[in-house]
Amino acid sequence: MMKMRQFKYIIMLAFIGIGIGSFFSLLSITLNQAIFSLTQFALLMTMSAIMGILAIIFDYDKFSFMTQLVLHFVLEMLTYLIFIALTFGKTSIALTNIPTFVIIYLAIFLYMRQQGHDNARRINEQLANKKHS
């Protein structure tokens, strides 16, 4: 049986994915002056939630970080391709936007990695301060 803590963690990852997906979807809509149907919007938010949940891959210590990263990237790309094809009915849209996907993936990855380093530094400083006091 899934523990409540794990369930909350998965929900948190889904909402982070939805937040990031919403930002980039709204940016895309604004830049392209597009209009999404309710179905397209629902599919995009579902894709974003799944993409957020896929970050759970980084919690499996049995894989090296590089394996986690490659696996995560491939699964994110597959999710993107499937949902964009379902949302717009054309695989060509997803394929022509692969460079944009890679740039956005790298930007988010670098930001999240920097956040992780900052959090680790703060925790280490707090531990060092407790040790010296």
Secondary structure, DSSP 4 states (H G I P E B T S, - for coil): ---HHHHHHHHHHHHHHHHHHHHHHHHHHHHHT----HHHHHHHHHHHHHHHHGGGGGG-TTS-HHHHHHHHHHHHHHHHHHHHHHHHS-HHHHHHTHHHHHHHHHHHHHHHHHHHHHHHHHHHHHHHHHHH-
